[in-house]
């Protein structure tokens, strides 16, 4: 049980963003974010009919994209 309590603590620290928030942060359209999610390039969790993207996944995607372009 101690392991699950530890993982719950880390999980509660994760900030989830809506597709619209990710689009604004990345300065792209919502459709672009949906394409990234559906292709697996951007990690997301489905909640009902919508998606939530962990903030750290957005930063990781942008960091990787920046390194690929450099």
N, CA, C, O and CB atoms as a CASP TS submission, in Angstrom:
PFRMAT TS
TARGET T0000
AUTHOR 0000-0000-0000
METHOD Language model
MODEL 1
PARENT N/A
ATOM      1  N   UNK     1       0.803  -1.205   0.000  1.00  0.00           N
ATOM      2  CA  UNK     1       0.000   0.000   0.000  1.00  0.00           C
ATOM      3  C   UNK     1       0.843   1.265   0.000  1.00  0.00           C
ATOM      4  O   UNK     1       0.433   2.291  -0.542  1.00  0.00           O
ATOM      5  CB  UNK     1      -0.912   0.001   1.184  1.00  0.00           C
ATOM      6  N   UNK     2       2.017   1.192   0.605  1.00  0.00           N
ATOM      7  CA  UNK     2       2.860   2.376   0.668  1.00  0.00           C
ATOM      8  C   UNK     2       3.241   2.855  -0.719  1.00  0.00           C
ATOM      9  O   UNK     2       3.358   4.057  -0.958  1.00  0.00           O
ATOM     10  CB  UNK     2       4.108   2.093   1.482  1.00  0.00           C
ATOM     11  N   UNK     3       3.437   1.906  -1.644  1.00  0.00           N
ATOM     12  CA  UNK     3       3.787   2.279  -3.008  1.00  0.00           C
ATOM     13  C   UNK     3       2.666   3.038  -3.696  1.00  0.00           C
ATOM     14  O   UNK     3       2.916   3.992  -4.432  1.00  0.00           O
ATOM     15  CB  UNK     3       4.138   1.048  -3.810  1.00  0.00           C
ATOM     16  N   UNK     4       1.422   2.613  -3.455  1.00  0.00           N
ATOM     17  CA  UNK     4       0.305   3.295  -4.099  1.00  0.00           C
ATOM     18  C   UNK     4       0.102   4.696  -3.523  1.00  0.00           C
ATOM     19  O   UNK     4      -0.265   5.618  -4.252  1.00  0.00           O
ATOM     20  CB  UNK     4      -0.975   2.474  -3.943  1.00  0.00           C
ATOM     21  N   UNK     5       0.337   4.858  -2.237  1.00  0.00           N
ATOM     22  CA  UNK     5       0.222   6.192  -1.629  1.00  0.00           C
ATOM     23  C   UNK     5       1.289   7.115  -2.198  1.00  0.00           C
ATOM     24  O   UNK     5       1.042   8.300  -2.421  1.00  0.00           O
ATOM     25  CB  UNK     5       0.349   6.112  -0.085  1.00  0.00           C
ATOM     26  N   UNK     6       2.483   6.563  -2.434  1.00  0.00           N
ATOM     27  CA  UNK     6       3.566   7.375  -3.002  1.00  0.00           C
ATOM     28  C   UNK     6       3.214   7.813  -4.424  1.00  0.00           C
ATOM     29  O   UNK     6       3.418   8.973  -4.782  1.00  0.00           O
ATOM     30  CB  UNK     6       4.898   6.585  -2.998  1.00  0.00           C
ATOM     31  N   UNK     7       2.687   6.889  -5.238  1.00  0.00           N
ATOM     32  CA  UNK     7       2.336   7.243  -6.608  1.00  0.00           C
ATOM     33  C   UNK     7       1.144   8.200  -6.634  1.00  0.00           C
ATOM     34  O   UNK     7       1.062   9.049  -7.521  1.00  0.00           O
ATOM     35  CB  UNK     7       2.023   5.980  -7.422  1.00  0.00           C
ATOM     36  N   UNK     8       0.222   8.077  -5.681  1.00  0.00           N
ATOM     37  CA  UNK     8      -0.895   9.025  -5.604  1.00  0.00           C
ATOM     38  C   UNK     8      -0.386  10.427  -5.308  1.00  0.00           C
ATOM     39  O   UNK     8      -0.915  11.402  -5.841  1.00  0.00           O
ATOM     40  CB  UNK     8      -1.906   8.589  -4.526  1.00  0.00           C
ATOM     41  N   UNK     9       0.630  10.540  -4.470  1.00  0.00           N
ATOM     42  CA  UNK     9       1.208  11.847  -4.162  1.00  0.00           C
ATOM     43  C   UNK     9       1.786  12.503  -5.398  1.00  0.00           C
ATOM     44  O   UNK     9       1.586  13.697  -5.622  1.00  0.00           O
ATOM     45  CB  UNK     9       2.283  11.715  -3.100  1.00  0.00           C
ATOM     46  N   UNK    10       2.504  11.729  -6.205  1.00  0.00           N
ATOM     47  CA  UNK    10       3.076  12.280  -7.436  1.00  0.00           C
ATOM     48  C   UNK    10       1.977  12.619  -8.435  1.00  0.00           C
ATOM     49  O   UNK    10       2.057  13.633  -9.128  1.00  0.00           O
ATOM     50  CB  UNK    10       4.073  11.289  -8.061  1.00  0.00           C
ATOM     51  N   UNK    11       0.955  11.776  -8.511  1.00  0.00           N
ATOM     52  CA  UNK    11      -0.131  11.992  -9.452  1.00  0.00           C
ATOM     53  C   UNK    11      -0.883  13.277  -9.131  1.00  0.00           C
ATOM     54  O   UNK    11      -1.310  13.993 -10.037  1.00  0.00           O
ATOM     55  CB  UNK    11      -1.087  10.804  -9.443  1.00  0.00           C
ATOM     56  N   UNK    12      -1.044  13.568  -7.849  1.00  0.00           N
ATOM     57  CA  UNK    12      -1.771  14.775  -7.467  1.00  0.00           C
ATOM     58  C   UNK    12      -0.997  16.044  -7.822  1.00  0.00           C
ATOM     59  O   UNK    12      -1.572  17.131  -7.860  1.00  0.00           O
ATOM     60  CB  UNK    12      -2.071  14.752  -5.977  1.00  0.00           C
ATOM     61  N   UNK    13       0.302  15.907  -8.079  1.00  0.00           N
ATOM     62  CA  UNK    13       1.115  17.066  -8.457  1.00  0.00           C
ATOM     63  C   UNK    13       1.043  17.362  -9.949  1.00  0.00           C
ATOM     64  O   UNK    13       1.476  18.429 -10.383  1.00  0.00           O
ATOM     65  CB  UNK    13       2.559  16.840  -8.053  1.00  0.00           C
ATOM     66  N   UNK    14       0.502  16.436 -10.746  1.00  0.00           N
ATOM     67  CA  UNK    14       0.430  16.611 -12.195  1.00  0.00           C
ATOM     68  C   UNK    14      -0.644  17.638 -12.522  1.00  0.00           C
ATOM     69  O   UNK    14      -1.766  17.564 -12.022  1.00  0.00           O
ATOM     70  CB  UNK    14       0.136  15.262 -12.908  1.00  0.00           C
ATOM     71  N   UNK    15      -0.288  18.590 -13.362  1.00  0.00           N
ATOM     72  CA  UNK    15      -1.240  19.591 -13.829  1.00  0.00           C
ATOM     73  C   UNK    15      -1.738  19.168 -15.203  1.00  0.00           C
ATOM     74  O   UNK    15      -0.944  18.961 -16.120  1.00  0.00           O
ATOM     75  CB  UNK    15      -0.595  21.015 -13.877  1.00  0.00           C
ATOM     76  N   UNK    16      -3.046  19.040 -15.344  1.00  0.00           N
ATOM     77  CA  UNK    16      -3.630  18.656 -16.621  1.00  0.00           C
ATOM     78  C   UNK    16      -4.183  19.888 -17.318  1.00  0.00           C
ATOM     79  O   UNK    16      -4.765  20.772 -16.689  1.00  0.00           O
ATOM     80  CB  UNK    16      -4.737  17.598 -16.426  1.00  0.00           C
ATOM     81  N   UNK    17      -3.988  19.926 -18.632  1.00  0.00           N
ATOM     82  CA  UNK    17      -4.443  21.040 -19.449  1.00  0.00           C
ATOM     83  C   UNK    17      -5.493  20.560 -20.439  1.00  0.00           C
ATOM     84  O   UNK    17      -5.466  19.411 -20.879  1.00  0.00           O
ATOM     85  CB  UNK    17      -3.263  21.693 -20.187  1.00  0.00           C
ATOM     86  N   UNK    18      -6.410  21.440 -20.783  1.00  0.00           N
ATOM     87  CA  UNK    18      -7.384  21.126 -21.825  1.00  0.00           C
ATOM     88  C   UNK    18      -6.709  21.283 -23.183  1.00  0.00           C
ATOM     89  O   UNK    18      -5.625  21.857 -23.286  1.00  0.00           O
ATOM     90  CB  UNK    18      -8.647  22.043 -21.717  1.00  0.00           C
ATOM     91  N   UNK    19      -7.357  20.772 -24.213  1.00  0.00           N
ATOM     92  CA  UNK    19      -6.829  20.912 -25.574  1.00  0.00           C
ATOM     93  C   UNK    19      -6.713  22.387 -25.933  1.00  0.00           C
ATOM     94  O   UNK    19      -5.737  22.795 -26.563  1.00  0.00           O
ATOM     95  CB  UNK    19      -7.733  20.177 -26.596  1.00  0.00           C
ATOM     96  N   UNK    20      -7.690  23.185 -25.543  1.00  0.00           N
ATOM     97  CA  UNK    20      -7.643  24.624 -25.839  1.00  0.00           C
ATOM     98  C   UNK    20      -6.460  25.290 -25.136  1.00  0.00           C
ATOM     99  O   UNK    20      -5.799  26.154 -25.714  1.00  0.00           O
ATOM    100  CB  UNK    20      -8.960  25.305 -25.413  1.00  0.00           C
ATOM    101  N   UNK    21      -6.191  24.891 -23.890  1.00  0.00           N
ATOM    102  CA  UNK    21      -5.060  25.464 -23.165  1.00  0.00           C
ATOM    103  C   UNK    21      -3.738  25.065 -23.804  1.00  0.00           C
ATOM    104  O   UNK    21      -2.818  25.878 -23.898  1.00  0.00           O
ATOM    105  CB  UNK    21      -5.087  25.026 -21.702  1.00  0.00           C
ATOM    106  N   UNK    22      -3.642  23.810 -24.245  1.00  0.00           N
ATOM    107  CA  UNK    22      -2.419  23.353 -24.915  1.00  0.00           C
ATOM    108  C   UNK    22      -2.227  24.119 -26.212  1.00  0.00           C
ATOM    109  O   UNK    22      -1.118  24.552 -26.525  1.00  0.00           O
ATOM    110  CB  UNK    22      -2.474  21.830 -25.191  1.00  0.00           C
ATOM    111  N   UNK    23      -3.305  24.285 -26.967  1.00  0.00           N
ATOM    112  CA  UNK    23      -3.232  25.024 -28.225  1.00  0.00           C
ATOM    113  C   UNK    23      -2.747  26.452 -27.989  1.00  0.00           C
ATOM    114  O   UNK    23      -1.921  26.962 -28.746  1.00  0.00           O
ATOM    115  CB  UNK    23      -4.602  25.038 -28.920  1.00  0.00           C
ATOM    116  N   UNK    24      -3.250  27.088 -26.955  1.00  0.00           N
ATOM    117  CA  UNK    24      -2.814  28.445 -26.632  1.00  0.00           C
ATOM    118  C   UNK    24      -1.359  28.497 -26.210  1.00  0.00           C
ATOM    119  O   UNK    24      -0.618  29.395 -26.609  1.00  0.00           O
ATOM    120  CB  UNK    24      -3.676  29.021 -25.539  1.00  0.00           C
ATOM    121  N   UNK    25      -0.955  27.529 -25.403  1.00  0.00           N
ATOM    122  CA  UNK    25       0.425  27.475 -24.937  1.00  0.00           C
ATOM    123  C   UNK    25       1.401  27.258 -26.089  1.00  0.00           C
ATOM    124  O   UNK    25       2.470  27.867 -26.137  1.00  0.00           O
ATOM    125  CB  UNK    25       0.587  26.368 -23.906  1.00  0.00           C
ATOM    126  N   UNK    26       1.015  26.380 -27.019  1.00  0.00           N
ATOM    127  CA  UNK    26       1.878  26.052 -28.152  1.00  0.00           C
ATOM    128  C   UNK    26       1.677  27.002 -29.333  1.00  0.00           C
ATOM    129  O   UNK    26       2.445  26.984 -30.295  1.00  0.00           O
ATOM    130  CB  UNK    26       1.624  24.624 -28.597  1.00  0.00           C
ATOM    131  N   UNK    27       0.637  27.830 -29.249  1.00  0.00           N
ATOM    132  CA  UNK    27       0.273  28.759 -30.322  1.00  0.00           C
ATOM    133  C   UNK    27       0.008  28.027 -31.641  1.00  0.00           C
ATOM    134  O   UNK    27       0.531  28.379 -32.699  1.00  0.00           O
ATOM    135  CB  UNK    27       1.380  29.796 -30.516  1.00  0.00           C
ATOM    136  N   UNK    28      -0.830  26.991 -31.523  1.00  0.00           N
ATOM    137  CA  UNK    28      -1.301  26.232 -32.685  1.00  0.00           C
ATOM    138  C   UNK    28      -2.809  26.087 -32.546  1.00  0.00           C
ATOM    139  O   UNK    28      -3.390  26.492 -31.539  1.00  0.00           O
ATOM    140  CB  UNK    28      -0.594  24.821 -32.792  1.00  0.00           C
ATOM    141  N   UNK    29      -3.436  25.511 -33.557  1.00  0.00           N
ATOM    142  CA  UNK    29      -4.886  25.316 -33.486  1.00  0.00           C
ATOM    143  C   UNK    29      -5.219  24.101 -32.622  1.00  0.00           C
ATOM    144  O   UNK    29      -4.368  23.246 -32.375  1.00  0.00           O
ATOM    145  CB  UNK    29      -5.481  25.145 -34.901  1.00  0.00           C
ATOM    146  N   UNK    30      -6.460  24.041 -32.173  1.00  0.00           N
ATOM    147  CA  UNK    30      -6.911  22.883 -31.406  1.00  0.00           C
ATOM    148  C   UNK    30      -6.823  21.623 -32.264  1.00  0.00           C
ATOM    149  O   UNK    30      -6.510  20.549 -31.752  1.00  0.00           O
ATOM    150  CB  UNK    30      -8.357  23.092 -30.895  1.00  0.00           C
ATOM    151  N   UNK    31      -7.093  21.742 -33.550  1.00  0.00           N
ATOM    152  CA  UNK    31      -7.016  20.587 -34.449  1.00  0.00           C
ATOM    153  C   UNK    31      -5.595  20.022 -34.485  1.00  0.00           C
ATOM    154  O   UNK    31      -5.419  18.805 -34.544  1.00  0.00           O
ATOM    155  CB  UNK    31      -7.469  20.979 -35.873  1.00  0.00           C
ATOM    156  N   UNK    32      -4.597  20.875 -34.451  1.00  0.00           N
ATOM    157  CA  UNK    32      -3.211  20.406 -34.416  1.00  0.00           C
ATOM    158  C   UNK    32      -2.949  19.613 -33.149  1.00  0.00           C
ATOM    159  O   UNK    32      -2.277  18.583 -33.189  1.00  0.00           O
ATOM    160  CB  UNK    32      -2.234  21.585 -34.513  1.00  0.00           C
ATOM    161  N   UNK    33      -3.470  20.080 -32.031  1.00  0.00           N
ATOM    162  CA  UNK    33      -3.300  19.353 -30.770  1.00  0.00           C
ATOM    163  C   UNK    33      -3.997  18.000 -30.861  1.00  0.00           C
ATOM    164  O   UNK    33      -3.428  16.989 -30.449  1.00  0.00           O
ATOM    165  CB  UNK    33      -3.859  20.174 -29.575  1.00  0.00           C
ATOM    166  N   UNK    34      -5.212  17.962 -31.391  1.00  0.00           N
ATOM    167  CA  UNK    34      -5.917  16.690 -31.557  1.00  0.00           C
ATOM    168  C   UNK    34      -5.114  15.729 -32.435  1.00  0.00           C
ATOM    169  O   UNK    34      -5.043  14.535 -32.145  1.00  0.00           O
ATOM    170  CB  UNK    34      -7.310  16.924 -32.167  1.00  0.00           C
ATOM    171  N   UNK    35      -4.514  16.244 -33.498  1.00  0.00           N
ATOM    172  CA  UNK    35      -3.708  15.383 -34.374  1.00  0.00           C
ATOM    173  C   UNK    35      -2.509  14.810 -33.624  1.00  0.00           C
ATOM    174  O   UNK    35      -2.187  13.632 -33.777  1.00  0.00           O
ATOM    175  CB  UNK    35      -3.229  16.168 -35.609  1.00  0.00           C
ATOM    176  N   UNK    36      -1.848  15.635 -32.815  1.00  0.00           N
ATOM    177  CA  UNK    36      -0.708  15.174 -32.028  1.00  0.00           C
ATOM    178  C   UNK    36      -1.129  14.101 -31.021  1.00  0.00           C
ATOM    179  O   UNK    36      -0.413  13.121 -30.813  1.00  0.00           O
ATOM    180  CB  UNK    36      -0.054  16.355 -31.299  1.00  0.00           C
ATOM    181  N   UNK    37      -2.287  14.291 -30.404  1.00  0.00           N
ATOM    182  CA  UNK    37      -2.793  13.320 -29.430  1.00  0.00           C
ATOM    183  C   UNK    37      -3.133  12.007 -30.134  1.00  0.00           C
ATOM    184  O   UNK    37      -2.735  10.934 -29.678  1.00  0.00           O
ATOM    185  CB  UNK    37      -4.041  13.880 -28.691  1.00  0.00           C
ATOM    186  N   UNK    38      -3.865  12.090 -31.240  1.00  0.00           N
ATOM    187  CA  UNK    38      -4.292  10.876 -31.939  1.00  0.00           C
ATOM    188  C   UNK    38      -3.120  10.123 -32.556  1.00  0.00           C
ATOM    189  O   UNK    38      -3.176   8.899 -32.677  1.00  0.00           O
ATOM    190  CB  UNK    38      -5.298  11.225 -33.020  1.00  0.00           C
ATOM    191  N   UNK    39      -2.068  10.822 -32.944  1.00  0.00           N
ATOM    192  CA  UNK    39      -0.896  10.151 -33.520  1.00  0.00           C
ATOM    193  C   UNK    39       0.014   9.564 -32.444  1.00  0.00           C
ATOM    194  O   UNK    39       0.918   8.785 -32.746  1.00  0.00           O
ATOM    195  CB  UNK    39      -0.104  11.129 -34.384  1.00  0.00           C
ATOM    196  N   UNK    40      -0.227   9.939 -31.190  1.00  0.00           N
ATOM    197  CA  UNK    40       0.610   9.432 -30.099  1.00  0.00           C
ATOM    198  C   UNK    40       1.831  10.283 -29.815  1.00  0.00           C
ATOM    199  O   UNK    40       2.627   9.945 -28.939  1.00  0.00           O
ATOM    200  CB  UNK    40       1.050   8.046 -30.409  1.00  0.00           C
ATOM    201  N   UNK    41       1.995  11.384 -30.541  1.00  0.00           N
ATOM    202  CA  UNK    41       3.144  12.262 -30.326  1.00  0.00           C
ATOM    203  C   UNK    41       3.021  13.062 -29.034  1.00  0.00           C
ATOM    204  O   UNK    41       4.024  13.498 -28.469  1.00  0.00           O
ATOM    205  CB  UNK    41       3.303  13.208 -31.501  1.00  0.00           C
ATOM    206  N   UNK    42       1.799  13.252 -28.575  1.00  0.00           N
ATOM    207  CA  UNK    42       1.534  14.003 -27.358  1.00  0.00           C
ATOM    208  C   UNK    42       0.660  13.143 -26.443  1.00  0.00           C
ATOM    209  O   UNK    42      -0.433  12.725 -26.826  1.00  0.00           O
ATOM    210  CB  UNK    42       0.847  15.373 -27.678  1.00  0.00           C
ATOM    211  N   UNK    43       1.143  12.891 -25.258  1.00  0.00           N
ATOM    212  CA  UNK    43       0.422  12.059 -24.290  1.00  0.00           C
ATOM    213  C   UNK    43      -0.821  12.778 -23.790  1.00  0.00           C
ATOM    214  O   UNK    43      -0.784  13.971 -23.491  1.00  0.00           O
ATOM    215  CB  UNK    43       1.334  11.688 -23.105  1.00  0.00           C
ATOM    216  N   UNK    44      -1.922  12.041 -23.704  1.00  0.00           N
ATOM    217  CA  UNK    44      -3.169  12.609 -23.196  1.00  0.00           C
ATOM    218  C   UNK    44      -3.988  11.519 -22.529  1.00  0.00           C
ATOM    219  O   UNK    44      -3.812  10.328 -22.785  1.00  0.00           O
ATOM    220  CB  UNK    44      -3.978  13.280 -24.332  1.00  0.00           C
ATOM    221  N   UNK    45      -4.881  11.964 -21.674  1.00  0.00           N
ATOM    222  CA  UNK    45      -5.808  11.076 -20.988  1.00  0.00           C
ATOM    223  C   UNK    45      -7.212  11.450 -21.441  1.00  0.00           C
ATOM    224  O   UNK    45      -7.575  12.626 -21.480  1.00  0.00           O
ATOM    225  CB  UNK    45      -5.661  11.175 -19.424  1.00  0.00           C
ATOM    226  N   UNK    46      -7.987  10.442 -21.780  1.00  0.00           N
ATOM    227  CA  UNK    46      -9.360  10.716 -22.189  1.00  0.00           C
ATOM    228  C   UNK    46     -10.249  10.767 -20.954  1.00  0.00           C
ATOM    229  O   UNK    46     -10.249   9.843 -20.141  1.00  0.00           O
ATOM    230  CB  UNK    46      -9.868   9.645 -23.191  1.00  0.00           C
ATOM    231  N   UNK    47     -10.999  11.841 -20.820  1.00  0.00           N
ATOM    232  CA  UNK    47     -11.940  12.015 -19.718  1.00  0.00           C
ATOM    233  C   UNK    47     -13.306  12.246 -20.354  1.00  0.00           C
ATOM    234  O   UNK    47     -13.598  13.336 -20.847  1.00  0.00           O
ATOM    235  CB  UNK    47     -11.523  13.215 -18.759  1.00  0.00           C
ATOM    236  N   UNK    48     -14.128  11.219 -20.336  1.00  0.00           N
ATOM    237  CA  UNK    48     -15.408  11.322 -21.030  1.00  0.00           C
ATOM    238  C   UNK    48     -15.171  11.465 -22.517  1.00  0.00           C
ATOM    239  O   UNK    48     -14.549  10.604 -23.139  1.00  0.00           O
ATOM    240  CB  UNK    48     -16.233  12.509 -20.499  1.00  0.00           C
ATOM    241  N   UNK    49     -15.660  12.543 -23.085  1.00  0.00           N
ATOM    242  CA  UNK    49     -15.481  12.784 -24.518  1.00  0.00           C
ATOM    243  C   UNK    49     -14.341  13.752 -24.816  1.00  0.00           C
ATOM    244  O   UNK    49     -14.087  14.069 -25.978  1.00  0.00           O
ATOM    245  CB  UNK    49     -16.762  13.320 -25.112  1.00  0.00           C
ATOM    246  N   UNK    50     -13.654  14.221 -23.783  1.00  0.00           N
ATOM    247  CA  UNK    50     -12.578  15.188 -24.002  1.00  0.00           C
ATOM    248  C   UNK    50     -11.236  14.613 -23.571  1.00  0.00           C
ATOM    249  O   UNK    50     -11.165  13.535 -22.980  1.00  0.00           O
ATOM    250  CB  UNK    50     -12.863  16.490 -23.242  1.00  0.00           C
ATOM    251  N   UNK    51     -10.190  15.340 -23.873  1.00  0.00           N
ATOM    252  CA  UNK    51      -8.842  14.939 -23.524  1.00  0.00           C
ATOM    253  C   UNK    51      -8.253  15.922 -22.525  1.00  0.00           C
ATOM    254  O   UNK    51      -8.580  17.108 -22.523  1.00  0.00           O
ATOM    255  CB  UNK    51      -7.960  14.845 -24.775  1.00  0.00           C
ATOM    256  N   UNK    52      -7.380  15.402 -21.682  1.00  0.00           N
ATOM    257  CA  UNK    52      -6.577  16.234 -20.790  1.00  0.00           C
ATOM    258  C   UNK    52      -5.120  15.845 -21.015  1.00  0.00           C
ATOM    259  O   UNK    52      -4.781  14.664 -21.083  1.00  0.00           O
ATOM    260  CB  UNK    52      -7.001  16.054 -19.274  1.00  0.00           C
ATOM    261  N   UNK    53      -4.275  16.849 -21.127  1.00  0.00           N
ATOM    262  CA  UNK    53      -2.865  16.626 -21.434  1.00  0.00           C
ATOM    263  C   UNK    53      -2.036  17.029 -20.221  1.00  0.00           C
ATOM    264  O   UNK    53      -2.169  18.148 -19.725  1.00  0.00           O
ATOM    265  CB  UNK    53      -2.427  17.425 -22.703  1.00  0.00           C
ATOM    266  N   UNK    54      -1.178  16.125 -19.736  1.00  0.00           N
ATOM    267  CA  UNK    54      -0.301  16.514 -18.626  1.00  0.00           C
ATOM    268  C   UNK    54       0.633  17.638 -19.076  1.00  0.00           C
ATOM    269  O   UNK    54       1.213  17.581 -20.160  1.00  0.00           O
ATOM    270  CB  UNK    54       0.521  15.293 -18.113  1.00  0.00           C
ATOM    271  N   UNK    55       0.768  18.647 -18.239  1.00  0.00           N
ATOM    272  CA  UNK    55       1.597  19.797 -18.597  1.00  0.00           C
ATOM    273  C   UNK    55       3.024  19.375 -18.928  1.00  0.00           C
ATOM    274  O   UNK    55       3.635  19.919 -19.847  1.00  0.00           O
ATOM    275  CB  UNK    55       1.605  20.817 -17.462  1.00  0.00           C
ATOM    276  N   UNK    56       3.558  18.408 -18.182  1.00  0.00           N
ATOM    277  CA  UNK    56       4.934  17.973 -18.440  1.00  0.00           C
ATOM    278  C   UNK    56       5.062  17.344 -19.830  1.00  0.00           C
ATOM    279  O   UNK    56       6.140  17.394 -20.423  1.00  0.00           O
ATOM    280  CB  UNK    56       5.389  16.971 -17.363  1.00  0.00           C
ATOM    281  N   UNK    57       3.986  16.753 -20.361  1.00  0.00           N
ATOM    282  CA  UNK    57       4.026  16.163 -21.700  1.00  0.00           C
ATOM    283  C   UNK    57       4.151  17.253 -22.769  1.00  0.00           C
ATOM    284  O   UNK    57       4.831  17.066 -23.778  1.00  0.00           O
ATOM    285  CB  UNK    57       2.763  15.311 -21.952  1.00  0.00           C
ATOM    286  N   UNK    58       3.503  18.370 -22.544  1.00  0.00           N
ATOM    287  CA  UNK    58       3.605  19.498 -23.483  1.00  0.00           C
ATOM    288  C   UNK    58       5.028  20.031 -23.500  1.00  0.00           C
ATOM    289  O   UNK    58       5.594  20.270 -24.567  1.00  0.00           O
ATOM    290  CB  UNK    58       2.613  20.627 -23.104  1.00  0.00           C
ATOM    291  N   UNK    59       5.608  20.220 -22.314  1.00  0.00           N
ATOM    292  CA  UNK    59       6.983  20.725 -22.236  1.00  0.00           C
ATOM    293  C   UNK    59       7.964  19.743 -22.863  1.00  0.00           C
ATOM    294  O   UNK    59       8.902  20.158 -23.544  1.00  0.00           O
ATOM    295  CB  UNK    59       7.374  20.996 -20.776  1.00  0.00           C
ATOM    296  N   UNK    60       7.759  18.445 -22.643  1.00  0.00           N
ATOM    297  CA  UNK    60       8.640  17.427 -23.225  1.00  0.00           C
ATOM    298  C   UNK    60       8.525  17.433 -24.750  1.00  0.00           C
ATOM    299  O   UNK    60       9.534  17.339 -25.450  1.00  0.00           O
ATOM    300  CB  UNK    60       8.295  16.022 -22.666  1.00  0.00           C
ATOM    301  N   UNK    61       7.302  17.543 -25.264  1.00  0.00           N
ATOM    302  CA  UNK    61       7.107  17.575 -26.707  1.00  0.00           C
ATOM    303  C   UNK    61       7.818  18.784 -27.326  1.00  0.00           C
ATOM    304  O   UNK    61       8.516  18.654 -28.331  1.00  0.00           O
ATOM    305  CB  UNK    61       5.606  17.607 -27.040  1.00  0.00           C
ATOM    306  N   UNK    62       7.635  19.946 -26.722  1.00  0.00           N
ATOM    307  CA  UNK    62       8.263  21.156 -27.250  1.00  0.00           C
ATOM    308  C   UNK    62       9.786  21.085 -27.161  1.00  0.00           C
ATOM    309  O   UNK    62      10.487  21.510 -28.080  1.00  0.00           O
ATOM    310  CB  UNK    62       7.755  22.383 -26.498  1.00  0.00           C
ATOM    311  N   UNK    63      10.292  20.548 -26.057  1.00  0.00           N
ATOM    312  CA  UNK    63      11.749  20.392 -25.907  1.00  0.00           C
ATOM    313  C   UNK    63      12.298  19.462 -26.985  1.00  0.00           C
ATOM    314  O   UNK    63      13.314  19.766 -27.611  1.00  0.00           O
ATOM    315  CB  UNK    63      12.100  19.842 -24.500  1.00  0.00           C
ATOM    316  N   UNK    64      11.629  18.331 -27.203  1.00  0.00           N
ATOM    317  CA  UNK    64      12.075  17.383 -28.232  1.00  0.00           C
ATOM    318  C   UNK    64      11.986  17.989 -29.622  1.00  0.00           C
ATOM    319  O   UNK    64      12.890  17.804 -30.437  1.00  0.00           O
ATOM    320  CB  UNK    64      11.245  16.100 -28.173  1.00  0.00           C
ATOM    321  N   UNK    65      10.915  18.705 -29.901  1.00  0.00           N
ATOM    322  CA  UNK    65      10.741  19.346 -31.212  1.00  0.00           C
ATOM    323  C   UNK    65      11.822  20.389 -31.431  1.00  0.00           C
ATOM    324  O   UNK    65      12.346  20.515 -32.538  1.00  0.00           O
ATOM    325  CB  UNK    65       9.342  19.995 -31.328  1.00  0.00           C
ATOM    326  N   UNK    66      12.161  21.133 -30.396  1.00  0.00           N
ATOM    327  CA  UNK    66      13.205  22.148 -30.502  1.00  0.00           C
ATOM    328  C   UNK    66      14.562  21.493 -30.778  1.00  0.00           C
ATOM    329  O   UNK    66      15.331  21.976 -31.610  1.00  0.00           O
ATOM    330  CB  UNK    66      13.267  22.993 -29.211  1.00  0.00           C
ATOM    331  N   UNK    67      14.847  20.406 -30.086  1.00  0.00           N
ATOM    332  CA  UNK    67      16.130  19.704 -30.279  1.00  0.00           C
ATOM    333  C   UNK    67      16.211  19.096 -31.677  1.00  0.00           C
ATOM    334  O   UNK    67      17.287  19.080 -32.275  1.00  0.00           O
ATOM    335  CB  UNK    67      16.311  18.598 -29.212  1.00  0.00           C
ATOM    336  N   UNK    68      15.101  18.598 -32.205  1.00  0.00           N
ATOM    337  CA  UNK    68      15.104  18.021 -33.561  1.00  0.00           C
ATOM    338  C   UNK    68      15.359  19.096 -34.614  1.00  0.00           C
ATOM    339  O   UNK    68      15.977  18.826 -35.644  1.00  0.00           O
ATOM    340  CB  UNK    68      13.765  17.312 -33.851  1.00  0.00           C
ATOM    341  N   UNK    69      14.883  20.312 -34.354  1.00  0.00           N
ATOM    342  CA  UNK    69      15.023  21.375 -35.346  1.00  0.00           C
ATOM    343  C   UNK    69      16.388  22.068 -35.266  1.00  0.00           C
ATOM    344  O   UNK    69      16.796  22.765 -36.196  1.00  0.00           O
ATOM    345  CB  UNK    69      13.915  22.399 -35.165  1.00  0.00           C
ATOM    346  N   UNK    70      17.077  21.871 -34.159  1.00  0.00           N
ATOM    347  CA  UNK    70      18.374  22.552 -33.981  1.00  0.00           C
ATOM    348  C   UNK    70      19.491  21.843 -34.699  1.00  0.00           C
ATOM    349  O   UNK    70      20.638  22.286 -34.648  1.00  0.00           O
ATOM    350  CB  UNK    70      18.719  22.664 -32.512  1.00  0.00           C
TER
END
